[in-house]
Amino acid sequence: MRITAKKLKAKGACEDDIKAFEKQWPDGCNVTRKNCEIAFEKLYMHVPWAARNLLSPKAFAEYEKMSDQRAKACVEARGVCRCYEDDIEAFYQAAKG
């Protein structure tokens, strides 16, 4: 999957996220694990927004399934959910198909 600032604008991303994205990737970028980490951890873009607005309906359903499974496993293992990294991984896996 390729993401551009134009695509983010079309999907209704906030101006701050668009500017940060454009600064990092002036020509857009492909969804890779490293780019997901940059977008969500360094640029603080919102994983659930990206999943809802950038993934196909089928990929979004897969993201939700993976995210829910990881959250459940996280709570069972730790007693609390600290699954932000898991959300990033779920987004990446769903986006790559």
OpenMM code with the backbone's topology and positions (N, CA, C; nanometers):
from openmm import Vec3, app, unit

residues = "MET ARG ILE THR ALA LYS LYS LEU LYS ALA LYS GLY ALA CYS GLU ASP ASP ILE LYS ALA PHE GLU LYS GLN TRP PRO ASP GLY CYS ASN VAL THR ARG LYS ASN CYS GLU ILE ALA PHE GLU LYS LEU TYR MET HIS VAL PRO TRP ALA ALA ARG ASN LEU LEU SER PRO LYS ALA PHE ALA GLU TYR GLU LYS MET SER ASP GLN ARG ALA LYS ALA CYS VAL GLU ALA ARG GLY VAL CYS ARG CYS TYR GLU ASP ASP ILE GLU ALA PHE TYR GLN ALA ALA LYS GLY".split()
positions = [
    Vec3(0.0850, -0.1161, 0.0000),
    Vec3(0.0000, 0.0000, 0.0000),
    Vec3(0.0905, 0.1236, 0.0000),
    Vec3(0.0532, 0.2206, -0.0807),
    Vec3(0.1261, 0.3470, -0.0873),
    Vec3(0.0386, 0.4578, -0.0292),
    Vec3(0.0987, 0.5414, 0.0532),
    Vec3(0.0273, 0.6527, 0.1155),
    Vec3(0.0965, 0.7824, 0.0753),
    Vec3(0.0159, 0.8817, 0.0408),
    Vec3(0.0669, 1.0142, 0.0057),
    Vec3(-0.0066, 1.1187, 0.0885),
    Vec3(0.0490, 1.2384, 0.0918),
    Vec3(-0.0188, 1.3489, 0.1609),
    Vec3(-0.1536, 1.3762, 0.0948),
    Vec3(-0.1596, 1.3630, -0.0350),
    Vec3(-0.2852, 1.3840, -0.1086),
    Vec3(-0.3921, 1.2844, -0.0615),
    Vec3(-0.3517, 1.1605, -0.0426),
    Vec3(-0.4444, 1.0578, 0.0055),
    Vec3(-0.4915, 1.0902, 0.1467),
    Vec3(-0.3990, 1.1349, 0.2330),
    Vec3(-0.4372, 1.1722, 0.3692),
    Vec3(-0.5374, 1.2874, 0.3678),
    Vec3(-0.5127, 1.3874, 0.2832),
    Vec3(-0.6052, 1.5013, 0.2709),
    Vec3(-0.7426, 1.4534, 0.2274),
    Vec3(-0.7440, 1.3676, 0.1260),
    Vec3(-0.8713, 1.3168, 0.0731),
    Vec3(-0.9506, 1.2382, 0.1780),
    Vec3(-0.8794, 1.1750, 0.2701),
    Vec3(-0.9445, 1.0945, 0.3739),
    Vec3(-0.9790, 1.1759, 0.4986),
    Vec3(-0.9398, 1.3049, 0.4999),
    Vec3(-0.9785, 1.3913, 0.6108),
    Vec3(-0.8819, 1.3957, 0.7272),
    Vec3(-0.7544, 1.3649, 0.7020),
    Vec3(-0.6543, 1.3736, 0.8094),
    Vec3(-0.6410, 1.5181, 0.8557),
    Vec3(-0.5989, 1.5353, 0.9798),
    Vec3(-0.5813, 1.6707, 1.0319),
    Vec3(-0.4587, 1.7349, 0.9663),
    Vec3(-0.4612, 1.8663, 0.9608),
    Vec3(-0.3554, 1.9419, 0.8935),
    Vec3(-0.2174, 1.9154, 0.9537),
    Vec3(-0.2087, 1.9034, 1.0861),
    Vec3(-0.0796, 1.8770, 1.1505),
    Vec3(-0.0208, 1.7432, 1.1061),
    Vec3(-0.1055, 1.6408, 1.0975),
    Vec3(-0.0578, 1.5099, 1.0522),
    Vec3(-0.0134, 1.5153, 0.9064),
    Vec3(-0.0880, 1.5865, 0.8243),
    Vec3(-0.0526, 1.5980, 0.6829),
    Vec3(0.0832, 1.6674, 0.6686),
    Vec3(0.1030, 1.7749, 0.7413),
    Vec3(0.2306, 1.8478, 0.7346),
    Vec3(0.3466, 1.7607, 0.7818),
    Vec3(0.3276, 1.6894, 0.8929),
    Vec3(0.4331, 1.6020, 0.9445),
    Vec3(0.4645, 1.4914, 0.8445),
    Vec3(0.3596, 1.4338, 0.7859),
    Vec3(0.3774, 1.3271, 0.6871),
    Vec3(0.4533, 1.3799, 0.5661),
    Vec3(0.4115, 1.4957, 0.5168),
    Vec3(0.4740, 1.5546, 0.3985),
    Vec3(0.6216, 1.5885, 0.4222),
    Vec3(0.6525, 1.6332, 0.5427),
    Vec3(0.7915, 1.6642, 0.5758),
    Vec3(0.8760, 1.5366, 0.5763),
    Vec3(0.8218, 1.4292, 0.6329),
    Vec3(0.8940, 1.3015, 0.6402),
    Vec3(0.9021, 1.2335, 0.5034),
    Vec3(0.7923, 1.2346, 0.4293),
    Vec3(0.7849, 1.1653, 0.3003),
    Vec3(0.7251, 1.2589, 0.1945),
    Vec3(0.8041, 1.3506, 0.1396),
    Vec3(0.7508, 1.4470, 0.0422),
    Vec3(0.6856, 1.3811, -0.0798),
    Vec3(0.7340, 1.2633, -0.1174),
    Vec3(0.6787, 1.1928, -0.2336),
    Vec3(0.5893, 1.0758, -0.1940),
    Vec3(0.5501, 1.0687, -0.0672),
    Vec3(0.4706, 0.9565, -0.0183),
    Vec3(0.5604, 0.8412, 0.0214),
    Vec3(0.4992, 0.7344, 0.0693),
    Vec3(0.5773, 0.6173, 0.1099),
    Vec3(0.4930, 0.4916, 0.0978),
    Vec3(0.5628, 0.3807, 0.0904),
    Vec3(0.4977, 0.2503, 0.0975),
    Vec3(0.4838, 0.2121, 0.2440),
    Vec3(0.3828, 0.1346, 0.2742),
    Vec3(0.3653, 0.0869, 0.4108),
    Vec3(0.4667, -0.0247, 0.4353),
    Vec3(0.5605, 0.0049, 0.5233),
    Vec3(0.6588, -0.0942, 0.5688),
    Vec3(0.6555, -0.0906, 0.7212),
    Vec3(0.7128, -0.1896, 0.7836),
    Vec3(0.7169, -0.1916, 0.9302),
    Vec3(0.7882, -0.0667, 0.9822),
    Vec3(0.9023, -0.0332, 0.9216),
    Vec3(0.9796, 0.0837, 0.9647),
    Vec3(0.8986, 0.2130, 0.9454),
    Vec3(0.8313, 0.2284, 0.8319),
    Vec3(0.7522, 0.3485, 0.8087),
    Vec3(0.6340, 0.3579, 0.9049),
    Vec3(0.5756, 0.2448, 0.9412),
    Vec3(0.4684, 0.2450, 1.0419),
    Vec3(0.5227, 0.2932, 1.1759),
    Vec3(0.6392, 0.2438, 1.2139),
    Vec3(0.6989, 0.2880, 1.3400),
    Vec3(0.7250, 0.4385, 1.3383),
    Vec3(0.7772, 0.4899, 1.2281),
    Vec3(0.8029, 0.6337, 1.2171),
    Vec3(0.6718, 0.7118, 1.2263),
    Vec3(0.5738, 0.6714, 1.1480),
    Vec3(0.4464, 0.7445, 1.1444),
    Vec3(0.3763, 0.7438, 1.2795),
    Vec3(0.3728, 0.6306, 1.3446),
    Vec3(0.2928, 0.6178, 1.4662),
    Vec3(0.3711, 0.6468, 1.5949),
    Vec3(0.5007, 0.6233, 1.5949),
    Vec3(0.5788, 0.6461, 1.7171),
    Vec3(0.6547, 0.7784, 1.7152),
    Vec3(0.7069, 0.8163, 1.6002),
    Vec3(0.7839, 0.9403, 1.5909),
    Vec3(0.6942, 1.0596, 1.5573),
    Vec3(0.6048, 1.0406, 1.4615),
    Vec3(0.5179, 1.1504, 1.4181),
    Vec3(0.3863, 1.1539, 1.4958),
    Vec3(0.3625, 1.0532, 1.5780),
    Vec3(0.2443, 1.0436, 1.6644),
    Vec3(0.1125, 1.0433, 1.5867),
    Vec3(0.1131, 0.9840, 1.4689),
    Vec3(-0.0117, 0.9684, 1.3947),
    Vec3(-0.0950, 0.8615, 1.4661),
    Vec3(-0.2220, 0.8646, 1.4469),
    Vec3(-0.3159, 0.7826, 1.5220),
    Vec3(-0.3431, 0.6518, 1.4479),
    Vec3(-0.3033, 0.5400, 1.5073),
    Vec3(-0.3179, 0.4091, 1.4426),
    Vec3(-0.4637, 0.3771, 1.4100),
    Vec3(-0.5578, 0.3873, 1.5063),
    Vec3(-0.6961, 0.3538, 1.4725),
    Vec3(-0.7546, 0.4415, 1.3611),
    Vec3(-0.7181, 0.5702, 1.3579),
    Vec3(-0.7661, 0.6561, 1.2482),
    Vec3(-0.7141, 0.6041, 1.1155),
    Vec3(-0.5847, 0.5748, 1.1114),
    Vec3(-0.5242, 0.5247, 0.9882),
    Vec3(-0.5909, 0.3947, 0.9441),
    Vec3(-0.6142, 0.3066, 1.0382),
    Vec3(-0.6782, 0.1789, 1.0047),
    Vec3(-0.8171, 0.2010, 0.9466),
    Vec3(-0.8967, 0.2845, 1.0140),
    Vec3(-1.0337, 0.3104, 0.9678),
    Vec3(-1.0394, 0.3800, 0.8325),
    Vec3(-0.9447, 0.4684, 0.8076),
    Vec3(-0.9535, 0.5537, 0.6897),
    Vec3(-0.8640, 0.5151, 0.5730),
    Vec3(-0.7624, 0.4352, 0.5970),
    Vec3(-0.6691, 0.4025, 0.4893),
    Vec3(-0.6760, 0.2572, 0.4432),
    Vec3(-0.7212, 0.1691, 0.5296),
    Vec3(-0.7301, 0.0280, 0.4914),
    Vec3(-0.8596, -0.0001, 0.4166),
    Vec3(-0.8560, -0.1001, 0.3322),
    Vec3(-0.9791, -0.1465, 0.2667),
    Vec3(-1.0699, -0.2056, 0.3746),
    Vec3(-1.1990, -0.2192, 0.3467),
    Vec3(-1.2876, -0.2797, 0.4474),
    Vec3(-1.2402, -0.4185, 0.4932),
    Vec3(-1.1921, -0.4979, 0.4010),
    Vec3(-1.1434, -0.6321, 0.4361),
    Vec3(-1.0181, -0.6225, 0.5247),
    Vec3(-0.9250, -0.5346, 0.4877),
    Vec3(-0.8030, -0.5182, 0.5673),
    Vec3(-0.8352, -0.4584, 0.7039),
    Vec3(-0.9330, -0.3664, 0.7099),
    Vec3(-0.9722, -0.3084, 0.8380),
    Vec3(-1.0300, -0.4161, 0.9304),
    Vec3(-1.1113, -0.5044, 0.8752),
    Vec3(-1.1667, -0.6138, 0.9560),
    Vec3(-1.0539, -0.7016, 1.0094),
    Vec3(-0.9529, -0.7269, 0.9282),
    Vec3(-0.8382, -0.8067, 0.9723),
    Vec3(-0.7602, -0.7322, 1.0801),
    Vec3(-0.7419, -0.6021, 1.0629),
    Vec3(-0.6754, -0.5196, 1.1643),
    Vec3(-0.7495, -0.5298, 1.2973),
    Vec3(-0.8818, -0.5129, 1.2949),
    Vec3(-0.9605, -0.5199, 1.4180),
    Vec3(-0.9473, -0.6563, 1.4844),
    Vec3(-0.9509, -0.7606, 1.4039),
    Vec3(-0.9388, -0.8966, 1.4569),
    Vec3(-0.8027, -0.9151, 1.5238),
    Vec3(-0.6953, -0.8754, 1.4550),
    Vec3(-0.5613, -0.8900, 1.5122),
    Vec3(-0.5444, -0.8022, 1.6359),
    Vec3(-0.5945, -0.6808, 1.6293),
    Vec3(-0.5830, -0.5877, 1.7411),
    Vec3(-0.6574, -0.6402, 1.8631),
    Vec3(-0.7781, -0.6903, 1.8433),
    Vec3(-0.8562, -0.7452, 1.9537),
    Vec3(-0.7882, -0.8673, 2.0158),
    Vec3(-0.7357, -0.9564, 1.9306),
    Vec3(-0.6679, -1.0757, 1.9806),
    Vec3(-0.5442, -1.0387, 2.0621),
    Vec3(-0.4682, -0.9425, 2.0128),
    Vec3(-0.3472, -0.9013, 2.0838),
    Vec3(-0.3814, -0.8316, 2.2147),
    Vec3(-0.4857, -0.7496, 2.2134),
    Vec3(-0.5268, -0.6810, 2.3371),
    Vec3(-0.5681, -0.7833, 2.4424),
    Vec3(-0.6432, -0.8843, 2.4011),
    Vec3(-0.6864, -0.9884, 2.4948),
    Vec3(-0.5654, -1.0632, 2.5513),
    Vec3(-0.4726, -1.1000, 2.4654),
    Vec3(-0.3529, -1.1708, 2.5108),
    Vec3(-0.2687, -1.0821, 2.6025),
    Vec3(-0.2629, -0.9539, 2.5711),
    Vec3(-0.1855, -0.8598, 2.6530),
    Vec3(-0.2449, -0.8498, 2.7936),
    Vec3(-0.3751, -0.8378, 2.8024),
    Vec3(-0.4425, -0.8280, 2.9323),
    Vec3(-0.4231, -0.9574, 3.0113),
    Vec3(-0.4354, -1.0708, 2.9431),
    Vec3(-0.4162, -1.1992, 3.0111),
    Vec3(-0.2732, -1.2132, 3.0636),
    Vec3(-0.1753, -1.1648, 2.9885),
    Vec3(-0.0355, -1.1790, 3.0280),
    Vec3(0.0078, -1.0767, 3.1331),
    Vec3(-0.0419, -0.9538, 3.1192),
    Vec3(0.0074, -0.8446, 3.2040),
    Vec3(-0.0960, -0.7894, 3.3005),
    Vec3(-0.2206, -0.8241, 3.2796),
    Vec3(-0.3268, -0.7695, 3.3629),
    Vec3(-0.3770, -0.6338, 3.3147),
    Vec3(-0.3034, -0.5726, 3.2249),
    Vec3(-0.3435, -0.4456, 3.1636),
    Vec3(-0.3056, -0.4499, 3.0165),
    Vec3(-0.3622, -0.3599, 2.9400),
    Vec3(-0.3316, -0.3566, 2.7974),
    Vec3(-0.2351, -0.2424, 2.7678),
    Vec3(-0.1207, -0.2787, 2.7162),
    Vec3(-0.0220, -0.1813, 2.6676),
    Vec3(0.0110, -0.2200, 2.5239),
    Vec3(-0.0894, -0.2088, 2.4409),
    Vec3(-0.0806, -0.2701, 2.3088),
    Vec3(-0.0574, -0.1741, 2.1931),
    Vec3(-0.0058, -0.0549, 2.2187),
    Vec3(0.0164, 0.0380, 2.1092),
    Vec3(0.1069, -0.0231, 2.0024),
    Vec3(0.2152, -0.0874, 2.0461),
    Vec3(0.3051, -0.1522, 1.9513),
    Vec3(0.2317, -0.2617, 1.8745),
    Vec3(0.1427, -0.3305, 1.9422),
    Vec3(0.0649, -0.4347, 1.8755),
    Vec3(-0.0312, -0.3748, 1.7731),
    Vec3(-0.0876, -0.2581, 1.8024),
    Vec3(-0.1738, -0.1908, 1.7051),
    Vec3(-0.0952, -0.1542, 1.5804),
    Vec3(0.0280, -0.1085, 1.5992),
    Vec3(0.1121, -0.0751, 1.4838),
    Vec3(0.1366, -0.2001, 1.4005),
    Vec3(0.1697, -0.3098, 1.4663),
    Vec3(0.1933, -0.4358, 1.3950),
    Vec3(0.0674, -0.4834, 1.3245),
    Vec3(-0.0465, -0.4722, 1.3894),
    Vec3(-0.1730, -0.5124, 1.3273),
    Vec3(-0.2012, -0.4292, 1.2041),
    Vec3(-0.1774, -0.2971, 1.2120),
    Vec3(-0.1971, -0.2100, 1.0954),
    Vec3(-0.1054, -0.2519, 0.9818),
    Vec3(0.0218, -0.2707, 1.0136),
    Vec3(0.1194, -0.3101, 0.9115),
    Vec3(0.0801, -0.4422, 0.8453),
    Vec3(0.0472, -0.5421, 0.9242),
    Vec3(0.0098, -0.6724, 0.8681),
    Vec3(-0.1150, -0.6634, 0.7806),
    Vec3(-0.2148, -0.5874, 0.8271),
    Vec3(-0.3378, -0.5726, 0.7483),
    Vec3(-0.3112, -0.4956, 0.6199),
    Vec3(-0.2265, -0.3949, 0.6257),
    Vec3(-0.1987, -0.3121, 0.5078),
    Vec3(-0.1213, -0.3875, 0.4011),
    Vec3(-0.0320, -0.4756, 0.4437),
    Vec3(0.0484, -0.5465, 0.3442),
    Vec3(-0.0289, -0.6624, 0.2818),
    Vec3(-0.1421, -0.6970, 0.3439),
    Vec3(-0.2278, -0.7995, 0.2863),
    Vec3(-0.1837, -0.9330, 0.3226),
] * unit.nanometer
topology = app.Topology()
chain = topology.addChain("A")
for resn in residues:
    res = topology.addResidue(resn, chain)
    for name in ("N", "CA", "C"):
        topology.addAtom(name, app.Element.getBySymbol(name[0]), res)
